[in-house]
């Protein structure tokens, strides 16, 4: 038992003072995977359905081109893609080449209504 304890302490000291980049990357990946698993397991399911944003935007599709409509459909395919779009274009006020700047404002306004549920 004493030898096992010495071996564990020696391994911990080695990893502390001589870090291995591959090991650190692997540990980081494992930590991320564990956090995502715990997050999914403890999710309250009180979330926004992504198609609700698409339904709210349908009344404005007269101002959208067919390519822009397809892009909006792509954005609203999942909560994750809506959240990515919101963080990338709505929060930072950036422009996307796939949507006219007025249409970006419309999409961001609709997403802002539901931002607490993302």
MOPAC internal coordinates of N, CA, C and O (Angstrom, degrees):
PM7 1SCF
backbone

  N    0.0000 0     0.00 0     0.00 0    0    0    0
  C    1.4387 1     0.00 0     0.00 0    1    0    0
  C    1.5275 1   109.88 1     0.00 0    2    1    0
  O    1.2310 1   121.41 1   139.49 1    3    2    1
  N    1.3351 1   114.90 1   -40.51 1    3    2    1
  C    1.4601 1   119.84 1  -179.04 1    5    3    2
  C    1.5301 1   110.23 1   -65.27 1    6    5    3
  O    1.2310 1   120.23 1   141.60 1    7    6    5
  N    1.3185 1   117.16 1   -38.40 1    7    6    5
  C    1.4624 1   121.40 1   179.48 1    9    7    6
  C    1.5272 1   110.87 1   -66.58 1   10    9    7
  O    1.2310 1   120.16 1   141.98 1   11   10    9
  N    1.3220 1   117.30 1   -38.02 1   11   10    9
  C    1.4599 1   121.76 1   178.16 1   13   11   10
  C    1.5311 1   110.61 1   -64.57 1   14   13   11
  O    1.2310 1   120.38 1   137.93 1   15   14   13
  N    1.3078 1   116.88 1   -42.07 1   15   14   13
  C    1.4629 1   121.63 1   178.50 1   17   15   14
  C    1.5298 1   110.39 1   -63.96 1   18   17   15
  O    1.2310 1   120.45 1   138.20 1   19   18   17
  N    1.3020 1   116.75 1   -41.80 1   19   18   17
  C    1.4670 1   121.41 1   178.44 1   21   19   18
  C    1.5270 1   109.61 1   -63.99 1   22   21   19
  O    1.2310 1   120.02 1   138.94 1   23   22   21
  N    1.3127 1   117.58 1   -41.06 1   23   22   21
  C    1.4595 1   122.33 1   179.10 1   25   23   22
  C    1.5368 1   110.82 1   -64.01 1   26   25   23
  O    1.2310 1   119.65 1   137.47 1   27   26   25
  N    1.3171 1   118.28 1   -42.53 1   27   26   25
  C    1.4742 1   122.51 1   178.68 1   29   27   26
  C    1.5236 1   110.18 1   -64.46 1   30   29   27
  O    1.2310 1   119.89 1   134.26 1   31   30   29
  N    1.3158 1   117.82 1   -45.74 1   31   30   29
  C    1.4635 1   121.25 1   179.47 1   33   31   30
  C    1.5258 1   110.22 1   -63.78 1   34   33   31
  O    1.2310 1   120.10 1   137.71 1   35   34   33
  N    1.3274 1   117.41 1   -42.29 1   35   34   33
  C    1.4624 1   120.80 1   179.10 1   37   35   34
  C    1.5293 1   110.49 1   -62.43 1   38   37   35
  O    1.2310 1   120.35 1   137.40 1   39   38   37
  N    1.3156 1   116.94 1   -42.60 1   39   38   37
  C    1.4694 1   120.79 1   177.82 1   41   39   38
  C    1.5160 1   111.97 1   -63.39 1   42   41   39
  O    1.2310 1   120.54 1   137.52 1   43   42   41
  N    1.3186 1   116.58 1   -42.48 1   43   42   41
  C    1.4664 1   120.80 1   179.05 1   45   43   42
  C    1.5288 1   110.93 1   -64.31 1   46   45   43
  O    1.2310 1   120.27 1   137.40 1   47   46   45
  N    1.3320 1   117.08 1   -42.60 1   47   46   45
  C    1.4638 1   120.16 1   178.39 1   49   47   46
  C    1.5248 1   111.18 1   -64.80 1   50   49   47
  O    1.2310 1   120.35 1   139.25 1   51   50   49
  N    1.3260 1   116.93 1   -40.75 1   51   50   49
  C    1.4573 1   120.24 1   178.91 1   53   51   50
  C    1.5294 1   110.55 1   -61.84 1   54   53   51
  O    1.2310 1   120.40 1   132.49 1   55   54   53
  N    1.3198 1   116.83 1   -47.51 1   55   54   53
  C    1.4602 1   120.23 1  -179.30 1   57   55   54
  C    1.5261 1   112.11 1   -67.22 1   58   57   55
  O    1.2310 1   120.55 1   151.26 1   59   58   57
  N    1.3176 1   116.56 1   -28.74 1   59   58   57
  C    1.4655 1   119.67 1   179.08 1   61   59   58
  C    1.5254 1   111.62 1   -73.16 1   62   61   59
  O    1.2310 1   120.19 1   134.88 1   63   62   61
  N    1.3043 1   117.24 1   -45.12 1   63   62   61
  C    1.4577 1   120.44 1  -175.27 1   65   63   62
  C    1.5268 1   113.78 1   -90.10 1   66   65   63
  O    1.2310 1   119.58 1   159.97 1   67   66   65
  N    1.3213 1   118.41 1   -20.03 1   67   66   65
  C    1.4596 1   122.70 1   178.75 1   69   67   66
  C    1.5300 1   108.85 1  -129.29 1   70   69   67
  O    1.2310 1   120.48 1  -106.74 1   71   70   69
  N    1.3320 1   116.69 1    73.26 1   71   70   69
  C    1.4666 1   118.78 1  -175.57 1   73   71   70
  C    1.5334 1   111.76 1   -67.30 1   74   73   71
  O    1.2310 1   121.73 1   -33.96 1   75   74   73
  N    1.2830 1   114.29 1   146.04 1   75   74   73
  C    1.4535 1   122.13 1   179.87 1   77   75   74
  C    1.5262 1   107.36 1  -107.37 1   78   77   75
  O    1.2310 1   119.93 1   -55.35 1   79   78   77
  N    1.3291 1   117.74 1   124.65 1   79   78   77
  C    1.4645 1   121.80 1  -176.26 1   81   79   78
  C    1.5324 1   111.76 1   -61.90 1   82   81   79
  O    1.2310 1   120.36 1   139.10 1   83   82   81
  N    1.3225 1   116.91 1   -40.90 1   83   82   81
  C    1.4663 1   120.19 1   179.28 1   85   83   82
  C    1.5260 1   110.98 1   -64.58 1   86   85   83
  O    1.2310 1   120.47 1   139.13 1   87   86   85
  N    1.3065 1   116.71 1   -40.87 1   87   86   85
  C    1.4556 1   120.82 1   178.92 1   89   87   86
  C    1.5229 1   110.76 1   -66.05 1   90   89   87
  O    1.2310 1   120.30 1   138.10 1   91   90   89
  N    1.3341 1   117.02 1   -41.90 1   91   90   89
  C    1.4580 1   120.42 1   178.27 1   93   91   90
  C    1.5277 1   111.12 1   -63.16 1   94   93   91
  O    1.2310 1   120.05 1   140.45 1   95   94   93
  N    1.3192 1   117.50 1   -39.55 1   95   94   93
  C    1.4661 1   121.35 1   177.24 1   97   95   94
  C    1.5164 1   110.10 1   -63.64 1   98   97   95
  O    1.2310 1   120.42 1   134.62 1   99   98   97
  N    1.3248 1   116.80 1   -45.38 1   99   98   97
  C    1.4653 1   120.67 1   179.84 1  101   99   98
  C    1.5265 1   110.93 1   -62.39 1  102  101   99
  O    1.2310 1   120.47 1   135.59 1  103  102  101
  N    1.3356 1   116.71 1   -44.41 1  103  102  101
  C    1.4635 1   120.06 1   178.73 1  105  103  102
  C    1.5264 1   111.36 1   -62.29 1  106  105  103
  O    1.2310 1   120.36 1   141.07 1  107  106  105
  N    1.3182 1   116.92 1   -38.93 1  107  106  105
  C    1.4645 1   121.15 1   178.38 1  109  107  106
  C    1.5265 1   110.77 1   -64.18 1  110  109  107
  O    1.2310 1   120.26 1   137.59 1  111  110  109
  N    1.3184 1   117.10 1   -42.41 1  111  110  109
  C    1.4686 1   121.23 1   177.50 1  113  111  110
  C    1.5239 1   111.03 1   -63.02 1  114  113  111
  O    1.2310 1   120.48 1   137.19 1  115  114  113
  N    1.3202 1   116.69 1   -42.81 1  115  114  113
  C    1.4565 1   120.74 1  -179.88 1  117  115  114
  C    1.5257 1   111.00 1   -65.10 1  118  117  115
  O    1.2310 1   120.57 1   140.31 1  119  118  117
  N    1.3336 1   116.52 1   -39.69 1  119  118  117
  C    1.4572 1   120.71 1   178.56 1  121  119  118
  C    1.5251 1   110.50 1   -63.85 1  122  121  119
  O    1.2310 1   120.27 1   135.80 1  123  122  121
  N    1.3290 1   117.09 1   -44.20 1  123  122  121
  C    1.4593 1   121.49 1   178.82 1  125  123  122
  C    1.5175 1   111.18 1   -62.18 1  126  125  123
  O    1.2310 1   120.52 1   136.14 1  127  126  125
  N    1.3318 1   116.61 1   -43.86 1  127  126  125
  C    1.4577 1   121.02 1   179.55 1  129  127  126
  C    1.5337 1   110.61 1   -63.64 1  130  129  127
  O    1.2310 1   120.10 1   138.25 1  131  130  129
  N    1.3219 1   117.41 1   -41.75 1  131  130  129
  C    1.4637 1   120.79 1   179.69 1  133  131  130
  C    1.5218 1   111.09 1   -65.34 1  134  133  131
  O    1.2310 1   120.31 1   137.81 1  135  134  133
  N    1.3301 1   117.01 1   -42.19 1  135  134  133
  C    1.4670 1   120.32 1   178.92 1  137  135  134
  C    1.5218 1   111.66 1   -64.12 1  138  137  135
  O    1.2310 1   120.04 1   139.60 1  139  138  137
  N    1.3294 1   117.53 1   -40.40 1  139  138  137
  C    1.4661 1   120.76 1   177.55 1  141  139  138
  C    1.5305 1   111.00 1   -65.08 1  142  141  139
  O    1.2310 1   120.49 1   139.84 1  143  142  141
  N    1.3256 1   116.67 1   -40.16 1  143  142  141
  C    1.4635 1   120.74 1   179.10 1  145  143  142
  C    1.5167 1   110.72 1   -64.21 1  146  145  143
  O    1.2310 1   120.27 1   134.49 1  147  146  145
  N    1.3271 1   117.09 1   -45.51 1  147  146  145
  C    1.4690 1   120.21 1   177.97 1  149  147  146
  C    1.5251 1   111.32 1   -64.34 1  150  149  147
  O    1.2310 1   120.49 1   141.95 1  151  150  149
  N    1.3192 1   116.67 1   -38.05 1  151  150  149
  C    1.4602 1   120.62 1   179.26 1  153  151  150
  C    1.5249 1   110.54 1   -64.27 1  154  153  151
  O    1.2310 1   120.36 1   136.28 1  155  154  153
  N    1.3366 1   116.91 1   -43.72 1  155  154  153
  C    1.4649 1   120.15 1   178.27 1  157  155  154
  C    1.5233 1   111.51 1   -66.34 1  158  157  155
  O    1.2310 1   120.28 1   143.12 1  159  158  157
  N    1.3282 1   117.07 1   -36.88 1  159  158  157
  C    1.4636 1   120.82 1  -177.94 1  161  159  158
  C    1.5173 1   111.86 1   -70.87 1  162  161  159
  O    1.2310 1   120.14 1   149.06 1  163  162  161
  N    1.3265 1   117.34 1   -30.94 1  163  162  161
  C    1.4588 1   120.40 1  -176.96 1  165  163  162
  C    1.5288 1   112.56 1  -103.44 1  166  165  163
  O    1.2310 1   120.21 1  -167.64 1  167  166  165
  N    1.3244 1   117.20 1    12.36 1  167  166  165
  C    1.4629 1   121.19 1  -179.77 1  169  167  166
  C    1.5193 1   109.70 1   -66.50 1  170  169  167
  O    1.2310 1   120.67 1   -41.78 1  171  170  169
  N    1.3192 1   116.33 1   138.22 1  171  170  169
  C    1.4696 1   120.91 1  -178.39 1  173  171  170
  C    1.5161 1   112.54 1   -83.76 1  174  173  171
  O    1.2310 1   119.91 1   172.08 1  175  174  173
  N    1.3265 1   117.78 1    -7.92 1  175  174  173
  C    1.4634 1   124.26 1   179.46 1  177  175  174
  C    1.5252 1   112.59 1    65.25 1  178  177  175
  O    1.2310 1   119.72 1  -168.50 1  179  178  177
  N    1.3135 1   118.14 1    11.50 1  179  178  177
  C    1.4574 1   121.10 1   174.01 1  181  179  178
  C    1.5209 1   105.28 1   -91.17 1  182  181  179
  O    1.2310 1   121.45 1  -100.11 1  183  182  181
  N    1.3071 1   114.83 1    79.89 1  183  182  181
  C    1.4496 1   121.14 1  -174.97 1  185  183  182
  C    1.5190 1   110.13 1  -130.41 1  186  185  183
  O    1.2310 1   121.97 1   -13.79 1  187  186  185
  N    1.2910 1   113.83 1   166.21 1  187  186  185
  C    1.4522 1   122.22 1   179.38 1  189  187  186
  C    1.5186 1   109.78 1   -85.27 1  190  189  187
  O    1.2310 1   120.56 1   -45.53 1  191  190  189
  N    1.3079 1   116.54 1   134.47 1  191  190  189
  C    1.4506 1   119.80 1   171.26 1  193  191  190
  C    1.5254 1   106.81 1   -80.30 1  194  193  191
  O    1.2310 1   120.42 1   -48.60 1  195  194  193
  N    1.3008 1   116.80 1   131.40 1  195  194  193
  C    1.4630 1   121.46 1  -175.14 1  197  195  194
  C    1.5269 1   111.53 1   -63.50 1  198  197  195
  O    1.2310 1   120.02 1   149.67 1  199  198  197
  N    1.3236 1   117.56 1   -30.33 1  199  198  197
  C    1.4612 1   118.94 1  -178.75 1  201  199  198
  C    1.5275 1   112.57 1   -70.56 1  202  201  199
  O    1.2310 1   119.72 1   165.14 1  203  202  201
  N    1.3303 1   118.14 1   -14.86 1  203  202  201
  C    1.4718 1   121.10 1   175.81 1  205  203  202
  C    1.5270 1   109.96 1   -64.58 1  206  205  203
  O    1.2310 1   119.95 1   141.79 1  207  206  205
  N    1.3166 1   117.70 1   -38.21 1  207  206  205
  C    1.4572 1   121.65 1   177.33 1  209  207  206
  C    1.5232 1   109.74 1   -65.81 1  210  209  207
  O    1.2310 1   120.53 1   137.80 1  211  210  209
  N    1.3191 1   116.60 1   -42.20 1  211  210  209
  C    1.4668 1   120.87 1   178.23 1  213  211  210
  C    1.5244 1   110.45 1   -61.72 1  214  213  211
  O    1.2310 1   120.26 1   137.09 1  215  214  213
  N    1.3252 1   117.11 1   -42.91 1  215  214  213
  C    1.4630 1   120.50 1   179.42 1  217  215  214
  C    1.5257 1   111.21 1   -63.96 1  218  217  215
  O    1.2310 1   120.07 1   140.82 1  219  218  217
  N    1.3153 1   117.48 1   -39.18 1  219  218  217
  C    1.4584 1   120.63 1   178.14 1  221  219  218
  C    1.5243 1   112.07 1   -67.22 1  222  221  219
  O    1.2310 1   120.39 1   149.18 1  223  222  221
  N    1.3215 1   116.86 1   -30.82 1  223  222  221
  C    1.4631 1   120.75 1  -179.21 1  225  223  222
  C    1.5219 1   112.86 1   -82.91 1  226  225  223
  O    1.2310 1   119.62 1   163.87 1  227  226  225
  N    1.3145 1   118.34 1   -16.13 1  227  226  225
  C    1.4634 1   120.83 1  -177.02 1  229  227  226
  C    1.5214 1   112.53 1   -58.63 1  230  229  227
  O    1.2310 1   119.47 1   147.44 1  231  230  229
  N    1.2978 1   118.62 1   -32.56 1  231  230  229
  C    1.4597 1   120.70 1   179.39 1  233  231  230
  C    1.5288 1   111.90 1   -68.07 1  234  233  231
  O    1.2310 1   119.79 1   160.46 1  235  234  233
  N    1.3224 1   118.01 1   -19.54 1  235  234  233
  C    1.4670 1   122.66 1   179.55 1  237  235  234
  C    1.5227 1   112.82 1   -98.98 1  238  237  235
  O    1.2310 1   119.18 1  -175.24 1  239  238  237
  N    1.3157 1   119.17 1     4.76 1  239  238  237
  C    1.4579 1   120.97 1  -174.70 1  241  239  238
  C    1.5235 1   113.63 1   -68.07 1  242  241  239
  O    1.2310 1   119.31 1   170.85 1  243  242  241
  N    1.3108 1   118.91 1    -9.15 1  243  242  241
  C    1.4610 1   120.43 1   175.77 1  245  243  242
  C    1.5309 1   110.57 1   -65.70 1  246  245  243
  O    1.2310 1   120.26 1   150.56 1  247  246  245
  N    1.3339 1   117.10 1   -29.44 1  247  246  245
  C    1.4638 1   121.31 1   179.49 1  249  247  246
  C    1.5345 1   112.57 1   -87.78 1  250  249  247
  O    1.2310 1   119.45 1   174.29 1  251  250  249
  N    1.3110 1   118.65 1    -5.71 1  251  250  249
  C    1.4605 1   123.04 1  -177.88 1  253  251  250
  C    1.5250 1   110.43 1   -98.06 1  254  253  251
  O    1.2310 1   120.65 1   -34.72 1  255  254  253
  N    1.3229 1   116.35 1   145.28 1  255  254  253
  C    1.4603 1   120.27 1   171.96 1  257  255  254
  C    1.5287 1   107.93 1   -80.69 1  258  257  255
  O    1.2310 1   119.97 1   -15.78 1  259  258  257
  N    1.3342 1   117.66 1   164.22 1  259  258  257
  C    1.4752 1   119.07 1   177.70 1  261  259  258
  C    1.5328 1   113.64 1   -58.34 1  262  261  259
  O    1.2310 1   120.21 1   143.99 1  263  262  261
  N    1.3318 1   117.20 1   -36.01 1  263  262  261
  C    1.4724 1   119.85 1   177.86 1  265  263  262
  C    1.5239 1   110.70 1   -66.96 1  266  265  263
  O    1.2310 1   120.85 1   141.78 1  267  266  265
  N    1.3300 1   115.98 1   -38.22 1  267  266  265
  C    1.4610 1   119.40 1   178.71 1  269  267  266
  C    1.5261 1   110.77 1   -68.37 1  270  269  267
  O    1.2310 1   120.17 1   142.65 1  271  270  269
  N    1.3216 1   117.27 1   -37.35 1  271  270  269
  C    1.4718 1   120.33 1   176.20 1  273  271  270
  C    1.5196 1   110.54 1   -61.77 1  274  273  271
  O    1.2310 1   120.86 1   137.68 1  275  274  273
  N    1.3210 1   115.96 1   -42.32 1  275  274  273
  C    1.4706 1   119.84 1   178.64 1  277  275  274
  C    1.5236 1   110.51 1   -64.13 1  278  277  275
  O    1.2310 1   120.17 1   141.50 1  279  278  277
  N    1.3150 1   117.27 1   -38.50 1  279  278  277
  C    1.4646 1   120.77 1   178.62 1  281  279  278
  C    1.5223 1   110.71 1   -66.85 1  282  281  279
  O    1.2310 1   120.23 1   139.95 1  283  282  281
  N    1.3299 1   117.17 1   -40.05 1  283  282  281
  C    1.4661 1   120.69 1   177.09 1  285  283  282
  C    1.5235 1   109.91 1   -63.91 1  286  285  283
  O    1.2310 1   120.34 1   141.04 1  287  286  285
  N    1.3250 1   116.96 1   -38.96 1  287  286  285
  C    1.4649 1   120.07 1   176.56 1  289  287  286
  C    1.5284 1   110.50 1   -63.41 1  290  289  287
  O    1.2310 1   120.67 1   142.61 1  291  290  289
  N    1.3254 1   116.32 1   -37.39 1  291  290  289
  C    1.4664 1   120.72 1   177.99 1  293  291  290
  C    1.5308 1   110.74 1   -67.25 1  294  293  291
  O    1.2310 1   120.94 1   138.80 1  295  294  293
  N    1.3350 1   115.81 1   -41.20 1  295  294  293
  C    1.4635 1   120.44 1   179.46 1  297  295  294
  C    1.5206 1   110.74 1   -63.23 1  298  297  295
  O    1.2310 1   120.41 1   136.77 1  299  298  297
  N    1.3227 1   116.82 1   -43.23 1  299  298  297
  C    1.4635 1   121.54 1  -174.25 1  301  299  298
  C    1.5201 1   112.84 1   -89.19 1  302  301  299
  O    1.2310 1   119.89 1  -163.10 1  303  302  301
  N    1.3074 1   117.82 1    16.90 1  303  302  301
  C    1.4601 1   120.89 1   179.18 1  305  303  302
  C    1.5275 1   111.67 1   -70.90 1  306  305  303
  O    1.2310 1   120.38 1   149.20 1  307  306  305
  N    1.3292 1   116.89 1   -30.80 1  307  306  305
  C    1.4661 1   119.93 1  -179.88 1  309  307  306
  C    1.5228 1   109.87 1  -149.32 1  310  309  307
  O    1.2310 1   121.12 1   -19.04 1  311  310  309
  N    1.3272 1   115.47 1   160.96 1  311  310  309
  C    1.4634 1   120.70 1   177.49 1  313  311  310
  C    1.5201 1   111.06 1   -62.61 1  314  313  311
  O    1.2310 1   121.06 1   143.77 1  315  314  313
  N    1.3232 1   115.58 1   -36.23 1  315  314  313
  C    1.4546 1   120.33 1  -178.76 1  317  315  314
  C    1.5300 1   110.87 1   -63.81 1  318  317  315
  O    1.2310 1   120.10 1   136.58 1  319  318  317
  N    1.3219 1   117.41 1   -43.42 1  319  318  317
  C    1.4620 1   119.69 1  -179.97 1  321  319  318
  C    1.5260 1   111.30 1   -69.27 1  322  321  319
  O    1.2310 1   120.11 1   144.97 1  323  322  321
  N    1.3355 1   117.39 1   -35.03 1  323  322  321
  C    1.4665 1   120.38 1   175.77 1  325  323  322
  C    1.5235 1   110.05 1   -63.50 1  326  325  323
  O    1.2310 1   120.93 1   135.89 1  327  326  325
  N    1.3178 1   115.83 1   -44.11 1  327  326  325
  C    1.4712 1   120.31 1  -179.67 1  329  327  326
  C    1.5218 1   110.92 1   -64.50 1  330  329  327
  O    1.2310 1   119.95 1   138.77 1  331  330  329
  N    1.3294 1   117.69 1   -41.23 1  331  330  329
  C    1.4607 1   121.17 1   177.97 1  333  331  330
  C    1.5238 1   110.96 1   -62.74 1  334  333  331
  O    1.2310 1   120.34 1   135.49 1  335  334  333
  N    1.3448 1   116.96 1   -44.51 1  335  334  333
  C    1.4587 1   120.92 1   178.10 1  337  335  334
  C    1.5237 1   110.39 1   -61.72 1  338  337  335
  O    1.2310 1   120.77 1   135.52 1  339  338  337
  N    1.3183 1   116.13 1   -44.48 1  339  338  337
  C    1.4643 1   121.01 1  -179.03 1  341  339  338
  C    1.5260 1   110.68 1   -60.78 1  342  341  339
  O    1.2310 1   120.22 1   133.62 1  343  342  341
  N    1.3138 1   117.19 1   -46.38 1  343  342  341
  C    1.4618 1   120.75 1  -179.08 1  345  343  342
  C    1.5253 1   111.95 1   -68.02 1  346  345  343
  O    1.2310 1   120.78 1   144.33 1  347  346  345
  N    1.3284 1   116.12 1   -35.67 1  347  346  345
  C    1.4592 1   119.89 1  -175.07 1  349  347  346
  C    1.5250 1   112.45 1   -80.10 1  350  349  347
  O    1.2310 1   119.79 1   137.63 1  351  350  349
  N    1.3278 1   118.00 1   -42.37 1  351  350  349
  C    1.4589 1   120.45 1  -171.59 1  353  351  350
  C    1.5271 1   114.58 1  -111.91 1  354  353  351
  O    1.2310 1   119.51 1   145.57 1  355  354  353
  N    1.3048 1   118.53 1   -34.43 1  355  354  353
  C    1.4625 1   119.95 1  -176.82 1  357  355  354
  C    1.5232 1   111.52 1   -83.15 1  358  357  355
  O    1.2310 1   120.15 1   134.62 1  359  358  357
  N    1.3025 1   117.32 1   -45.38 1  359  358  357
  C    1.4660 1   120.71 1  -177.66 1  361  359  358
  C    1.5180 1   112.23 1   -70.59 1  362  361  359
  O    1.2310 1   120.50 1   144.52 1  363  362  361
  N    1.3287 1   116.64 1   -35.48 1  363  362  361
  C    1.4655 1   120.16 1  -174.30 1  365  363  362
  C    1.5185 1   112.97 1   -98.70 1  366  365  363
  O    1.2310 1   119.40 1   178.39 1  367  366  365
  N    1.3197 1   118.76 1    -1.61 1  367  366  365
  C    1.4663 1   123.11 1   178.69 1  369  367  366
  C    1.5272 1   112.45 1    62.53 1  370  369  367
  O    1.2310 1   119.86 1  -153.83 1  371  370  369
  N    1.3295 1   117.88 1    26.17 1  371  370  369
  C    1.4664 1   121.31 1   176.97 1  373  371  370
  C    1.5210 1   109.74 1   -81.64 1  374  373  371
  O    1.2310 1   120.96 1   -16.91 1  375  374  373
  N    1.3135 1   115.78 1   163.09 1  375  374  373
  C    1.4574 1   121.32 1   177.10 1  377  375  374
  C    1.5209 1   109.55 1  -107.02 1  378  377  375
  O    1.2310 1   120.93 1   -33.64 1  379  378  377
  N    1.3107 1   115.83 1   146.36 1  379  378  377
  C    1.4504 1   121.39 1   175.60 1  381  379  378
  C    1.5186 1   108.79 1  -106.80 1  382  381  379
  O    1.2310 1   119.50 1   -39.20 1  383  382  381
  N    1.3197 1   118.56 1   140.80 1  383  382  381
  C    1.4707 1   119.62 1   179.49 1  385  383  382
  C    1.5289 1   112.83 1   -72.72 1  386  385  383
  O    1.2310 1   120.15 1   169.28 1  387  386  385
  N    1.3144 1   117.31 1   -10.72 1  387  386  385
  C    1.4586 1   120.29 1  -176.94 1  389  387  386
  C    1.5275 1   113.36 1   -89.88 1  390  389  387
  O    1.2310 1   120.05 1   166.80 1  391  390  389
  N    1.3374 1   117.52 1   -13.20 1  391  390  389
  C    1.4643 1   121.60 1   179.97 1  393  391  390
  C    1.5245 1   109.83 1  -131.47 1  394  393  391
  O    1.2310 1   121.20 1   -37.36 1  395  394  393
  N    1.3242 1   115.31 1   142.64 1  395  394  393
  C    1.4601 1   120.97 1   173.25 1  397  395  394
  C    1.5246 1   107.98 1   -64.99 1  398  397  395
  O    1.2310 1   120.02 1   -31.61 1  399  398  397
  N    1.3297 1   117.56 1   148.39 1  399  398  397
  C    1.4677 1   119.95 1  -173.64 1  401  399  398
  C    1.5301 1   112.39 1   -61.26 1  402  401  399
  O    1.2310 1   119.42 1   148.41 1  403  402  401
  N    1.3209 1   118.71 1   -31.59 1  403  402  401
  C    1.4716 1   120.60 1   176.50 1  405  403  402
  C    1.5259 1   110.77 1   -68.68 1  406  405  403
  O    1.2310 1   120.85 1   143.42 1  407  406  405
  N    1.3213 1   115.99 1   -36.58 1  407  406  405
  C    1.4689 1   119.68 1   178.87 1  409  407  406
  C    1.5246 1   111.45 1   -72.00 1  410  409  407
  O    1.2310 1   120.45 1   147.85 1  411  410  409
  N    1.3302 1   116.75 1   -32.15 1  411  410  409
  C    1.4676 1   120.05 1   174.15 1  413  411  410
  C    1.5211 1   109.02 1   -62.20 1  414  413  411
  O    1.2310 1   120.57 1   138.03 1  415  414  413
  N    1.3275 1   116.52 1   -41.97 1  415  414  413
  C    1.4648 1   120.74 1   178.15 1  417  415  414
  C    1.5242 1   110.66 1   -61.51 1  418  417  415
  O    1.2310 1   120.28 1   137.88 1  419  418  417
  N    1.3483 1   117.08 1   -42.12 1  419  418  417
  C    1.4708 1   120.23 1   179.50 1  421  419  418
  C    1.5301 1   110.84 1   -62.51 1  422  421  419
  O    1.2310 1   121.27 1   133.33 1  423  422  421
  N    1.3307 1   115.18 1   -46.67 1  423  422  421
  C    1.4669 1   119.51 1  -179.17 1  425  423  422
  C    1.5312 1   109.68 1   -62.91 1  426  425  423
  O    1.2310 1   120.27 1   136.70 1  427  426  425
  N    1.3153 1   117.08 1   -43.30 1  427  426  425
  C    1.4685 1   120.66 1  -179.41 1  429  427  426
  C    1.5314 1   111.61 1   -65.25 1  430  429  427
  O    1.2310 1   120.33 1   143.70 1  431  430  429
  N    1.3414 1   116.98 1   -36.30 1  431  430  429
  C    1.4633 1   119.38 1   177.54 1  433  431  430
  C    1.5196 1   111.03 1   -63.00 1  434  433  431
  O    1.2310 1   120.47 1   137.97 1  435  434  433
  N    1.3271 1   116.71 1   -42.03 1  435  434  433
  C    1.4698 1   119.75 1   179.61 1  437  435  434
  C    1.5224 1   110.15 1   -67.71 1  438  437  435
  O    1.2310 1   120.35 1   137.52 1  439  438  437
  N    1.3190 1   116.95 1   -42.48 1  439  438  437
  C    1.4703 1   120.02 1   179.48 1  441  439  438
  C    1.5254 1   110.31 1   -65.36 1  442  441  439
  O    1.2310 1   119.90 1   143.13 1  443  442  441
  N    1.3323 1   117.80 1   -36.87 1  443  442  441
  C    1.4694 1   121.43 1   178.96 1  445  443  442
  C    1.5265 1   111.95 1   -59.36 1  446  445  443
  O    1.2310 1   120.28 1   146.79 1  447  446  445
  N    1.3379 1   117.08 1   -33.21 1  447  446  445
  C    1.4597 1   119.75 1   178.74 1  449  447  446
  C    1.5234 1   111.87 1   -61.79 1  450  449  447
  O    1.2310 1   121.27 1   148.71 1  451  450  449
  N    1.3393 1   115.17 1   -31.29 1  451  450  449
  C    1.4561 1   120.90 1  -175.34 1  453  451  450
  C    1.5341 1   112.85 1  -112.45 1  454  453  451
  O    1.2310 1   119.76 1  -166.06 1  455  454  453
  N    1.3204 1   118.06 1    13.94 1  455  454  453
  C    1.4630 1   120.28 1  -172.70 1  457  455  454
  C    1.5290 1   112.97 1   -62.51 1  458  457  455
  O    1.2310 1   120.01 1   152.21 1  459  458  457
  N    1.3170 1   117.59 1   -27.79 1  459  458  457
  C    1.4637 1   118.87 1   179.64 1  461  459  458
  C    1.5282 1   112.00 1   -72.00 1  462  461  459
  O    1.2310 1   120.07 1   161.98 1  463  462  461
  N    1.3137 1   117.46 1   -18.02 1  463  462  461
  C    1.4632 1   121.13 1  -179.92 1  465  463  462
  C    1.5150 1   113.30 1   -95.77 1  466  465  463
  O    1.2310 1   120.16 1   179.08 1  467  466  465
  N    1.3322 1   117.30 1    -0.92 1  467  466  465
  C    1.4494 1   119.66 1   178.57 1  469  467  466
  C    1.5025 1   107.88 1   -75.31 1  470  469  467
  O    1.2310 1   120.10 1   180.00 1  471  470  469

